[in-house]
Amino acid sequence: MPEKTEEELAALKKRRTFRKFSYRGIDLEQLLDLTPKQLLPLLPARARRRMLRGLGQKATFLIKKLRAAKKAAGAEKPAVVNTHLRNMIIVPEMIGSVVGVYFGKGFTPVEIKASMVGHYLGEFSISYRPVRHGRPGVGATHSSRFIPLK
């Protein structure tokens, strides 16, 4: 089996590189360094308005808890931080954290990824069971009244 040349190895290495993540043209490393004021123009209009009006005490407390969980975890995955704040906007500081989002009965663990920035926490925790359409029951339609009950 012939050895591969330097050019072939370089071409093979080039082909295997992964696509770098960027949020609206900004790399992940730069995104993590942004201040909230610098992040504002990058967010969609609704999230931008919410940030301008202030996130509020509950949201800032959640971010503090996420920071503490990340710090305590060190290299491994941080502990789940449960919250009812489904309307919390995901900011770059939350990337890598695990948040338990309340769905009305329990908490869905959601690992925050870079692609989630600008979305709401509630978007990643479904709050209802999707309908499973089976056979119609008795009384479902008018025609079902005329079925003999033998």
C-alpha positions as CSV (number, residue, x, y, z in Angstrom):
1,M,0.0,0.0,0.0
2,P,1.6,3.3,-1.1
3,E,2.2,6.0,1.5
4,K,0.2,9.2,1.2
5,T,2.0,12.4,0.2
6,E,2.0,15.6,2.3
7,E,-0.5,17.2,0.0
8,E,-3.0,14.3,0.2
9,L,-2.7,14.4,4.0
10,A,-3.3,18.1,4.2
11,A,-6.3,17.8,1.9
12,L,-7.7,15.0,4.0
13,K,-7.2,17.1,7.2
14,K,-8.8,20.1,5.6
15,R,-11.9,18.1,4.6
16,R,-12.5,16.8,8.2
17,T,-12.6,20.2,9.9
18,F,-15.8,21.0,11.7
19,R,-18.0,24.0,11.0
20,K,-17.3,26.7,13.5
21,F,-20.4,28.0,15.3
22,S,-21.2,31.7,14.9
23,Y,-24.3,33.6,16.2
24,R,-25.2,36.3,13.6
25,G,-21.6,36.4,12.4
26,I,-19.9,36.4,15.8
27,D,-17.8,33.4,16.9
28,L,-18.5,31.6,20.1
29,E,-15.4,32.9,22.0
30,Q,-16.3,36.5,21.1
31,L,-19.9,35.9,22.0
32,L,-19.0,34.8,25.5
33,D,-16.9,38.0,26.0
34,L,-19.7,40.3,25.0
35,T,-21.3,42.6,27.6
36,P,-25.1,42.7,27.7
37,K,-25.0,46.1,25.9
38,Q,-22.9,44.7,23.1
39,L,-25.2,41.7,22.8
40,L,-28.4,43.8,22.4
41,P,-28.1,44.6,18.7
42,L,-27.6,40.9,17.9
43,L,-30.8,39.7,19.5
44,P,-34.3,39.6,17.8
45,A,-36.6,42.5,18.5
46,R,-38.7,41.0,21.3
47,A,-35.7,39.8,23.2
48,R,-33.9,43.1,22.7
49,R,-37.0,45.0,24.1
50,R,-37.1,42.7,27.1
51,M,-33.4,43.2,27.8
52,L,-33.7,47.0,27.5
53,R,-36.6,47.0,30.0
54,G,-34.5,44.9,32.4
55,L,-34.5,41.1,33.0
56,G,-35.7,41.5,36.6
57,Q,-34.7,40.1,39.9
58,K,-35.8,36.5,39.3
59,A,-33.8,36.2,36.0
60,T,-30.6,37.7,37.5
61,F,-30.9,35.3,40.5
62,L,-31.2,32.4,38.1
63,I,-28.0,33.5,36.2
64,K,-26.2,33.8,39.6
65,K,-27.3,30.2,40.5
66,L,-26.1,29.0,37.1
67,R,-22.7,30.7,37.6
68,A,-22.4,29.0,41.0
69,A,-23.3,25.6,39.6
70,K,-20.8,25.9,36.8
71,K,-18.1,27.0,39.3
72,A,-18.8,24.1,41.6
73,A,-18.8,21.6,38.8
74,G,-15.3,22.4,37.5
75,A,-14.6,20.3,34.4
76,E,-17.6,18.0,34.4
77,K,-21.3,18.8,33.6
78,P,-22.8,21.3,36.2
79,A,-25.7,20.3,38.4
80,V,-29.3,20.9,37.2
81,V,-30.7,24.3,38.4
82,N,-34.5,24.1,38.4
83,T,-36.6,27.1,37.5
84,H,-40.2,28.2,36.7
85,L,-38.9,31.0,34.4
86,R,-40.0,29.7,31.0
87,N,-39.9,33.2,29.7
88,M,-36.2,33.7,30.5
89,I,-34.1,34.6,27.4
90,I,-31.0,32.5,26.9
91,V,-27.9,34.6,27.1
92,P,-24.3,33.5,26.1
93,E,-23.4,33.3,29.8
94,M,-25.8,30.4,30.3
95,I,-24.1,28.2,27.6
96,G,-22.9,24.9,29.0
97,S,-25.3,25.0,32.0
98,V,-28.1,22.5,32.6
99,V,-31.5,24.1,33.5
100,G,-34.5,22.2,34.7
101,V,-37.4,24.0,33.1
102,Y,-40.9,23.6,34.7
103,F,-43.5,22.1,32.4
104,G,-46.5,22.3,34.8
105,K,-45.9,19.0,36.6
106,G,-42.2,18.5,36.8
107,F,-38.9,19.8,35.4
108,T,-37.3,19.0,32.0
109,P,-33.5,19.1,32.1
110,V,-32.3,21.3,29.2
111,E,-28.6,21.6,28.4
112,I,-28.0,25.1,27.1
113,K,-26.1,25.1,23.7
114,A,-24.7,28.0,21.8
115,S,-27.4,27.7,19.1
116,M,-30.1,28.4,21.8
117,V,-29.0,32.0,22.4
118,G,-31.9,34.5,22.0
119,H,-34.6,31.9,22.5
120,Y,-36.7,31.4,25.6
121,L,-36.2,28.5,28.0
122,G,-39.8,27.4,27.6
123,E,-39.2,26.6,23.9
124,F,-37.2,23.6,24.9
125,S,-39.6,22.1,27.4
126,I,-43.0,21.2,26.0
127,S,-45.8,21.9,28.5
128,Y,-48.5,19.6,27.0
129,R,-48.8,16.1,25.7
130,P,-49.3,16.0,21.9
131,V,-52.6,14.6,20.9
132,R,-52.7,11.0,19.8
133,H,-55.7,10.7,17.5
134,G,-57.2,7.3,17.9
135,R,-60.7,6.0,17.1
136,P,-63.6,8.3,18.0
137,G,-65.5,7.4,21.2
138,V,-69.2,7.2,21.8
139,G,-70.8,10.6,21.4
140,A,-67.9,12.0,19.4
141,T,-70.0,12.7,16.3
142,H,-73.8,12.9,15.6
143,S,-73.7,9.7,13.6
144,S,-72.5,7.7,16.6
145,R,-75.9,8.3,18.2
146,F,-77.5,5.8,15.8
147,I,-75.2,2.9,16.6
148,P,-77.3,0.1,18.2
149,L,-76.1,-0.7,21.8
150,K,-76.4,-4.5,21.6
